[in-house]
């Protein structure tokens, strides 16, 4: 059974299926911690199919569950969004949907990224209208 800290939001694997990556997960969590000397940019690299994407997805899930000051954002480039206009619209919708879902602690709102921007606006609270 998954505890609240293990809730799958965008992660694909259950906790028991995702093992041996504690140090990588801790380093990503530390990037989001406060402090003057925190990194501004990080790269996660490795051979194909070793779990890089799942590490990022689970990091998103953990940060989402922590409900702290850091808003997790995960974006995967889609093949149908390779022109500038499609990419910009898709990234903006994904960012806004994730922001609103995080602020309302409602992972179900992540699906709004696939809806018109007006749907995202309707789902947001008044405090988020500035976004």
N, C-alpha and C positions, 0 to 999 in steps of 0.2 A: 504494500500500500504506500502511496506517495504521501509524504507530509507536505505541509504548505510550502516549505522551502524547495520541494522537489516537483512542484506543479509544472507540468508540461504546458507551455504556452505556444512556442514555436519550435521547441526541441522535438526531435523525432523519436529519440530513444528513451526508454524508462531508465530510472536510476540504476537498477541492477544490470542493465545492458550497456551502461556507459561507465567504464572503469579505467583506472590508470591515468587519468588526466587531471588529478587534483592540483598538481603544481602549476599547470598551464591555466587552470580555472582561477587559482589564487592570484596569479600574476595579472590576469585580466581584471579581477575584482579590485586589486590594488590600484590599477590605473584610474578607477573611478573614485578612489578615496581622496579625501582632501589633502592639502599640503602644497607648499610652494614649488616643490621640485617634481611634481608629477609629470609624466610624459605627455606630450601633446599628440604624438603619433606613434603608432605601433604597427608592426607587421607580423602576421601569423603566416608562416610558410612551412611547407613540407611536401613530401611526395603525395601523389594522387591517392585518394581513398584512405587516408590515415585518421580522418576525423576532424579536420580543421573547421569545416562548416558546422558540425555538431557542437564543437567547443564554443563557437560564437553564438549559436542558437541557445545553448544552455546558459551561457553568460547573460544573454538577454533575459532569459527566464528568471535567473537568480536576481538580477537587478530589478526586474519588474516586481518580483515578490518582495523585495526589500522596501519598496515604496519610499525610497530616500529622496535626496535632492538631485540625483543623477537620473535623467530620463534615458532609458536604453533605446537605441535605434538600430534596427537591423535592416539592411537593404541588400537584396540579391538582384543583380542586373538581369533583366529579362530580354531574351532575344528579339521580342517584338518592340522593344523600347530603345533601339539603337540610334534613332535620329534624335536630335537635340530637343525638339518639342515633346515627343513622346516620353523621353527620359525625364525631362523636367516635370512634366505633369505627374508621371508615375512616382517619382521620388517625393514630390511635394505631398501627394495623396498618402503615400506610405508613411512619411514623417508625421503628418498631421493625425492620421488614424492612430499611430502608435503613441503619440503624445497624449491624445485624448483618452485612449484606452488606459494608459498608465495613470493619468491624473484621476480617472474615475475608478481605477482598479477593476476594470472590466475587460478581460481579454477578448470577449466576444466582439468588442468594437474594432478589433484589428481588421475584421472583414470589410470595414468601411473603405479601406484603401482601394477596393475594386469598384466602388460606387462613385457617382458624380460628386464633385467637391461640395455641392449643396447638401448632400446627405451627411457629409462630415460636419458641416456647419450646424445642421439641425441637431446632431448628436452631442455637440459640445456644450459645455456649460458657459454661462455668461462670462466667467473669469477667463475663458479661453478664446473669446471672440477676437482678441488682439492678434492671435496667431492666424 
